[in-house]
Each structure stands twice: as structure tokens, then as C-alpha cells.
Amino acid sequence: MRKKQVPDLPSHGACGQLVALTLQHLPRDRKLGSLRRYEKGERIWAPEDFADRVYFLKTGQIVIRTGKIQGRDFVLQLVQAEHPFGELCCCSVAGGLRHSAAYAVTESAAIEITLNDFLQYLKAHQGALLAFMVSMCVRLTEAQRSTEMLSHRGAEARLGRLLLQLTARQGRVETKDAGEVTLRVSHQELAEMAAMSRAHVTVTLGKLRKERLIRYRRNRLLVVNPGLLERYLAGSARARYPVSGT
């Protein structure tokens, strides 16, 4: 009997070696783009502005808000230092407008590059072009995770999934305990990202803290144990939707 051949599936072993586009990919002679400084709370662009600029954050933090979900402002993205922002709107077909608003969460500085200059730079630098492609894949993954997070009706599941997404995307280990990740995010920002009220977020965070999955104090950074949180959410889901035996 002839053995059935199984087609080779693509290997993703090299994916971890790919890097997303950051400030490090820009020329060091500062001939690309201009440095812009923003005060805390200053608006960088409005929904009706043209999408003809790309930015790379040098210092500070930027928040991008878009539309409303359940009557509340929704945070599309929290931008950390060294990462690009504003590039997703550059392919808009509706007049090239932003349809979002960006603000400086803290005093910030960013490199502003015109779209034409940015595209010319990518054409001439293959490494930056590959990193830009990886960045777009990361953005797509984050969008899918956000959709999955918002599909949860339960507060613990929704907020827990959001915390896991943030730890994977922008958290960094800063604690003495292995496996813990700190997040520079406020209760209000979590509320806007999860389409929940701030009061509901505070109550839910209190429950997760009681389970020792997170820890925080007033005016201190939020510390998350993603491993414990993942197992807790998985256990809650199994308890709510048990698999019947056969």
C-alpha cells in the first residue's frame, strides 16, 4: 500500500528572529524627518487632518483614540518610545484623512516624516522595508487580539485578555519576581481600551488583585503575572463552559 504523503507545512521558527520597525532603523545623521516636541495633553493630529505624516516616538507616550464603542471613547493604541505611529492611516482611501486623534499622554518628542520621504527611504533600504512589513503583521495581530478581547462580555475575561495583550506588546520585566511584567497604563486608559467604565475597571482590577494575579498601589505601576493570569482565565472559561464527556 502506497504511503500517503503529507505536504510540508511552513515553519515559523524564524519568526522570532524578525524585528519590527523602530527608531533604530532611521539614519543616524538625522536627515530624515524633523524633531517635534509636545506638551502633556497636546493634540498631534485630529480626525479631519490629512494622513500624510509618519511618526517615530523618541520619548514619552502617545495615545491614539478612534470612534466610540458603547458610547465611550476607544483607545486604539498606546505608543511607547522608539516605535512608529500614524502609519496605519497613510493608505486611507477616503480622502487620506486620519479618522482618529492622537495626544501626548506625557511630555513627548517624536520624529515627524512626510509620507513621501518615508516611502522613498523604505524603497532604498531593504532592512527597514522588511522591518516595516513585520510591524504591519504585528499591528494585524494586535487588531485581531483586540477584537477577541472585546468579544468577551464578562469583565474579568475582557480586562484580563487586555492585560495579557499589553504585557505581550509593551510590558517589560522590572520586578524582582520572575515572570512579572510592569505596565505604564492608568485605570482610565484601560477603561478606554476595554470599552468599560473606569469604575468597572477599578472593581475588576481589585478582584484580580485579590487573586494575586496583579498588584498595584495608588500612583504606582501596575504589575501583572501573565502566566498566572492566563491560567486563571483558562480555568474560569472551563468552569463556565465545561466540556461534556463522551
C-alpha positions, 0 to 999 in steps of 0.5 A, a space after each residue: 500500500 502506497 504511503 500517503 504523503 503529507 505536504 510540508 507545512 511552513 515553519 515559523 521558527 524564524 519568526 522570532 528572529 524578525 524585528 519590527 520597525 523602530 527608531 533604530 532603523 532611521 539614519 543616524 545623521 538625522 536627515 530624515 524627518 524633523 524633531 517635534 516636541 509636545 506638551 502633556 495633553 497636546 493634540 498631534 493630529 485630529 480626525 479631519 487632518 490629512 494622513 500624510 505624516 509618519 511618526 517615530 516616538 523618541 520619548 514619552 507616550 502617545 495615545 491614539 483614540 478612534 470612534 466610540 464603542 458603547 458610547 465611550 471613547 476607544 483607545 486604539 493604541 498606546 505608543 511607547 518610545 522608539 516605535 512608529 505611529 500614524 502609519 496605519 492611516 497613510 493608505 486611507 482611501 477616503 480622502 487620506 484623512 486620519 479618522 482618529 486623534 492622537 495626544 501626548 499622554 506625557 511630555 513627548 518628542 517624536 520624529 515627524 516624516 512626510 509620507 513621501 520621504 518615508 516611502 522613498 527611504 523604505 524603497 532604498 533600504 531593504 532592512 527597514 522595508 522588511 522591518 516595516 512589513 513585520 510591524 504591519 503583521 504585528 499591528 494585524 495581530 494586535 487588531 485581531 487580539 483586540 477584537 477577541 478581547 472585546 468579544 468577551 462580555 464578562 469583565 474579568 475575561 475582557 480586562 484580563 485578555 487586555 492585560 495579557 495583550 499589553 504585557 505581550 506588546 509593551 510590558 517589560 520585566 522590572 520586578 524582582 519576581 520572575 515572570 512579572 511584567 510592569 505596565 505604564 497604563 492608568 485605570 482610565 486608559 484601560 477603561 478606554 481600551 476595554 470599552 468599560 467604565 473606569 469604575 468597572 475597571 477599578 472593581 475588576 482590577 481589585 478582584 484580580 488583585 485579590 487573586 494575586 494575579 496583579 498588584 498595584 498601589 495608588 500612583 504606582 505601576 501596575 504589575 501583572 503575572 501573565 502566566 498566572 493570569 492566563 491560567 486563571 482565565 483558562 480555568 474560569 472559561 472551563 468552569 463556565 463552559 465545561 466540556 461534556 464527556 463522551 
